[in-house]
Amino acid sequence: MEFDLKNILMLSNKDHRIFIQYVSQFDRFLKNSQFDKLFNTVSELTEFMTKDTFEHFRREEDVFFIAALMITQDEDILSLILKLQKEHGSFENDIQYIMKISNQSEQTKNDNNPLALDKLKTFLLKLKTHAEREDKLFSKIFNGKKEAQLLLPKLINKFESKNKKA
């Protein structure tokens, strides 16, 4: 099976663009006090996250992070990879809280709890920054690298076969 490195990286970038789109919508609705639309956006994001985000994190950790660690010896990059992986764990906890907020009753949503809105905004901004840093990291490490062209398909096949069994 022939792999195109650009298409492999786009798997991750596509999810990142979706996250960034939700952040933009959230900011616009918050700025305009459109709380009904804001909470609809949060509900959509929560649905997306429960379906795709945990697999996205696993794919990054089992494929992209491992490949990056095997390809580079740069201490700054290695430190960034560890930080990004740690953030995945933090995001999983935040997602549980976001799910709780999105499942609140309509009355509670209409109260526009400032603490919940602040938590949502902080989470989405952290997620946006995280996605942007990963995109830059992956582009820097993998673009034009022969070892990435050889290594990533093997790791992807391993990841996909492991997930078929699970």
C-alpha positions in Angstrom: 0.0 0.0 0.0 1.4 3.4 -1.1 1.2 6.2 1.5 1.4 9.9 0.7 3.0 11.7 3.6 0.9 14.9 2.9 -2.4 12.9 3.2 -1.2 11.2 6.4 -0.5 14.6 8.0 -3.8 15.9 6.8 -5.6 13.4 9.0 -4.4 15.3 12.0 -4.7 18.7 10.5 -8.4 18.1 9.5 -9.3 17.5 13.2 -7.3 20.5 14.2 -9.2 22.8 11.7 -12.5 21.5 13.1 -11.4 22.4 16.7 -10.3 25.9 15.6 -13.6 26.4 13.8 -15.5 25.6 17.0 -13.3 28.1 18.9 -14.1 30.8 16.4 -17.8 30.1 16.6 -17.7 30.1 20.4 -15.9 33.4 20.6 -18.3 35.0 18.1 -21.4 33.8 20.0 -19.9 34.8 23.4 -19.0 38.3 22.1 -22.6 38.7 20.8 -24.2 37.2 23.9 -25.8 34.5 21.7 -25.9 31.9 24.5 -28.4 29.6 22.8 -26.1 29.3 19.7 -23.0 29.1 22.0 -24.4 26.1 23.9 -25.5 24.5 20.6 -21.9 24.9 19.5 -20.7 23.3 22.7 -23.1 20.4 22.2 -21.8 19.9 18.7 -18.2 20.0 19.8 -18.9 17.6 22.6 -20.5 15.2 20.2 -17.5 15.5 17.9 -15.1 15.0 20.8 -16.8 11.9 22.2 -16.7 10.3 18.8 -13.4 11.4 17.4 -11.1 13.2 19.9 -9.9 10.3 22.0 -9.0 8.3 18.8 -7.3 11.4 17.5 -5.2 11.6 20.7 -4.3 7.9 20.5 -3.4 8.2 16.8 -1.1 11.2 17.5 0.5 9.5 20.5 0.9 6.0 18.8 1.9 7.3 15.4 3.0 10.9 15.1 4.7 11.3 18.5 6.5 8.0 18.3 7.7 8.8 14.8 8.8 12.2 15.9 10.7 10.7 18.8 12.4 8.2 16.5 13.3 10.8 13.9 14.6 13.7 16.0 17.2 14.1 18.7 16.4 17.8 19.3 15.8 18.3 23.0 13.4 21.2 22.5 11.2 19.1 20.2 11.4 16.1 22.6 10.3 18.3 25.4 7.4 19.7 23.3 6.2 16.2 22.5 6.1 15.3 26.1 4.2 18.5 26.9 1.7 17.9 24.1 1.1 14.3 25.3 0.6 15.6 28.9 -2.0 18.1 27.5 -3.9 15.3 26.0 -4.5 13.8 29.4 -5.5 17.2 30.7 -7.9 17.7 27.8 -9.6 14.3 28.5 -10.4 15.6 32.0 -11.7 18.9 30.6 -13.8 17.1 28.0 -15.6 15.3 30.9 -16.4 18.7 32.4 -17.5 20.1 29.0 -19.8 17.1 28.5 -21.4 17.8 31.9 -22.0 21.5 30.9 -23.5 20.5 27.5 -25.9 18.1 29.2 -27.3 20.8 31.6 -30.9 21.7 31.4 -32.0 24.5 29.2 -32.8 26.7 32.3 -29.2 26.3 33.6 -27.8 27.1 30.2 -29.9 30.3 30.0 -28.5 31.4 33.4 -25.1 31.9 31.5 -23.0 30.7 34.4 -19.8 33.0 34.1 -17.6 30.3 35.6 -18.7 27.6 33.2 -18.3 30.1 30.3 -14.9 31.0 31.4 -13.9 27.3 31.8 -15.2 26.7 28.2 -13.4 29.6 26.8 -10.1 28.6 28.5 -10.5 25.0 27.3 -11.1 26.0 23.7 -8.2 28.5 23.6 -5.9 25.8 25.1 -7.2 23.3 22.5 -6.6 25.8 19.7 -3.1 26.6 20.8 -2.3 22.9 21.2 -3.6 22.1 17.7 -1.6 24.9 16.2 1.6 23.8 18.0 1.1 20.2 16.8 0.6 21.3 13.2 3.8 23.3 13.2 5.7 20.5 15.0 4.5 17.8 12.6 5.2 19.9 9.6 8.7 20.7 10.8 9.6 17.1 11.6 7.9 15.2 8.8 7.8 17.3 5.7 10.5 16.3 3.2 11.9 13.6 5.5 12.7 10.3 3.9 12.6 8.5 7.3 9.1 9.8 7.9 8.0 8.5 4.5 9.2 5.1 5.6 8.3 5.1 9.3 4.8 6.7 9.4 3.0 4.1 7.2 4.4 1.3 9.4 3.1 3.0 12.5 -0.2 3.8 11.0 -0.7 0.1 9.9 0.2 -1.0 13.4 -2.2 1.5 14.9 -5.1 0.6 12.6 -4.6 -3.2 13.1 -4.5 -2.7 16.9 -7.7 -0.6 16.8 -9.5 -3.2 14.7 -8.9 -5.8 17.4 -10.1 -3.5 20.2 
